[in-house]
């Protein structure tokens, strides 16, 4: 099963909608409340990123998740993988990355951030894209939102389950 198929969930209404195919720099964000500490959720996030897409092709600084780390995202076995490169890595709260490849987008910059809230936290994902003319880029963006939404739900579940187990 591909990464895209694994995390896809039912589409939710977008907070913003755009039918202008020439609009530049579209941004979207998702947020989840997590009943676990920021540090624990950070470790779960990193573990689940690697578990979902496989090991790093290039380890970053610090290894393996840090700046410069490269992952290959295999969405369609018949096409070359997309390349995700970590742009900024600030444990335990921020991981920014870019995705390059055949997406219909001139630019895709995503960020995972975790905001501390005492014994709990908020997990946030944001993306800024610059679609090429045509529908392909916007379709990719909507698929990414769906996939990342499912991925965030999974991270929350794993983080909260682990937090409950460590409390007992």
CORQUI-V401108 format. One record per residue. RES is the residue in one letter. OMEGA is omega in whole degrees, 0 to 359 (none if undefined). NEAR is the number of other ideal C-beta (glycine too) atoms within 8 Angstrom. Layout:
res:RES omega:OMEGA near:NEAR
res:RES omega:OMEGA near:NEAR
This chain:
res:X omega:180 near:3
res:X omega:176 near:9
res:X omega:183 near:11
res:X omega:181 near:10
res:X omega:184 near:7
res:X omega:186 near:8
res:X omega:182 near:13
res:X omega:174 near:9
res:X omega:181 near:8
res:X omega:179 near:4
res:X omega:174 near:6
res:X omega:177 near:6
res:X omega:179 near:4
res:X omega:177 near:8
res:X omega:177 near:5
res:X omega:175 near:7
res:X omega:180 near:4
res:X omega:174 near:7
res:X omega:178 near:4
res:X omega:185 near:5
res:X omega:179 near:9
res:X omega:179 near:5
res:X omega:181 near:8
res:X omega:176 near:6
res:X omega:175 near:7
res:X omega:178 near:13
res:X omega:176 near:9
res:X omega:177 near:11
res:X omega:176 near:9
res:X omega:180 near:11
res:X omega:177 near:8
res:X omega:172 near:11
res:X omega:182 near:10
res:X omega:177 near:14
res:X omega:177 near:6
res:X omega:181 near:12
res:X omega:178 near:9
res:X omega:181 near:12
res:X omega:179 near:7
res:X omega:181 near:12
res:X omega:177 near:15
res:X omega:180 near:12
res:X omega:178 near:9
res:X omega:179 near:13
res:X omega:181 near:14
res:X omega:179 near:10
res:X omega:184 near:8
res:X omega:175 near:12
res:X omega:181 near:10
res:X omega:179 near:13
res:X omega:183 near:6
res:X omega:187 near:9
res:X omega:180 near:11
res:X omega:184 near:6
res:X omega:177 near:5
res:X omega:176 near:11
res:X omega:174 near:6
res:X omega:177 near:7
res:X omega:181 near:8
res:X omega:178 near:15
res:X omega:2 near:7
res:X omega:181 near:6
res:X omega:349 near:8
res:X omega:193 near:9
res:X omega:193 near:13
res:X omega:182 near:12
res:X omega:181 near:9
res:X omega:179 near:9
res:X omega:182 near:15
res:X omega:174 near:12
res:X omega:172 near:12
res:X omega:180 near:11
res:X omega:182 near:12
res:X omega:182 near:10
res:X omega:181 near:9
res:X omega:183 near:7
res:X omega:182 near:5
res:X omega:182 near:3
res:X omega:175 near:7
res:X omega:180 near:4
res:X omega:169 near:9
res:X omega:182 near:11
res:X omega:176 near:11
res:X omega:180 near:12
res:X omega:179 near:10
res:X omega:181 near:15
res:X omega:183 near:8
res:X omega:184 near:8
res:X omega:185 near:13
res:X omega:181 near:6
res:X omega:356 near:5
res:X omega:184 near:7
res:X omega:186 near:10
res:X omega:175 near:10
res:X omega:179 near:13
res:X omega:185 near:10
res:X omega:172 near:11
res:X omega:175 near:10
res:X omega:179 near:12
res:X omega:179 near:8
res:X omega:184 near:9
res:X omega:183 near:6
res:X omega:187 near:11
res:X omega:181 near:12
res:X omega:173 near:13
res:X omega:181 near:6
res:X omega:173 near:8
res:X omega:175 near:12
res:X omega:181 near:11
res:X omega:178 near:12
res:X omega:167 near:12
res:X omega:177 near:10
res:X omega:179 near:11
res:X omega:179 near:16
res:X omega:181 near:9
res:X omega:176 near:7
res:X omega:182 near:9
res:X omega:181 near:4
res:X omega:179 near:4
res:X omega:181 near:10
res:X omega:175 near:13
res:X omega:178 near:11
res:X omega:185 near:16
res:X omega:172 near:13
res:X omega:175 near:13
res:X omega:179 near:11
res:X omega:171 near:15
res:X omega:180 near:10
res:X omega:175 near:13
res:X omega:185 near:9
res:X omega:170 near:16
res:X omega:175 near:8
res:X omega:181 near:5
res:X omega:186 near:8
res:X omega:188 near:7
res:X omega:182 near:10
res:X omega:179 near:14
res:X omega:176 near:12
res:X omega:177 near:9
res:X omega:179 near:11
res:X omega:180 near:14
res:X omega:176 near:10
res:X omega:179 near:10
res:X omega:179 near:10
res:X omega:179 near:12
res:X omega:181 near:14
res:X omega:181 near:12
res:X omega:176 near:13
res:X omega:176 near:11
res:X omega:178 near:11
res:X omega:178 near:11
res:X omega:177 near:12
res:X omega:179 near:10
res:X omega:179 near:10
res:X omega:179 near:15
res:X omega:181 near:12
res:X omega:181 near:8
res:X omega:181 near:10
res:X omega:182 near:14
res:X omega:177 near:11
res:X omega:178 near:8
res:X omega:179 near:11
res:X omega:178 near:12
res:X omega:181 near:8
res:X omega:181 near:7
res:X omega:177 near:7
res:X omega:184 near:5
res:X omega:none near:4
